[in-house]
């Protein structure tokens, strides 16, 4: 239920647009001592995000957890490296996300799920210049490697 509620929360944030924090100051050309130009500010997606699935809580902290949901809600494509402790659950949840992406006609590449053992994949992902953010929920002993 936790994951469902997280996804509903992020969906409501997307729908109301509040995550963009849009602010508009219209131009004041006659303002003294200097005119003010039209100024607009909004938050934009940072770009592709890598989420490393955790070994525990395969729903709440893994493929469709809060990290993935918040990145998608912010408009960022997500690559999830599924954890080897629960590949079946990860695959099922990943398929559900891909079905939603397709149903909503989101761009191809909005969500990807990959698997693999060893550090090479993770090191490649976090060091790739296209990747703008990575998320890892881990013990202190593991975190410094990423």
Secondary structure, 3 states (H helix, E strand, C coil): CHHHHHHHHHHHHHHHCHHHCCEEECCECCCCCCCECCEEECCCCCCCEEEECCCCCCCCCCCCCHHHHHHHHCCCCEEEECCHHHHHHHHHHHHHHHHHHHHCCCCCCCEEEECCCCCHHHHHHHHCCCCCEEEECCCHHHHCCC
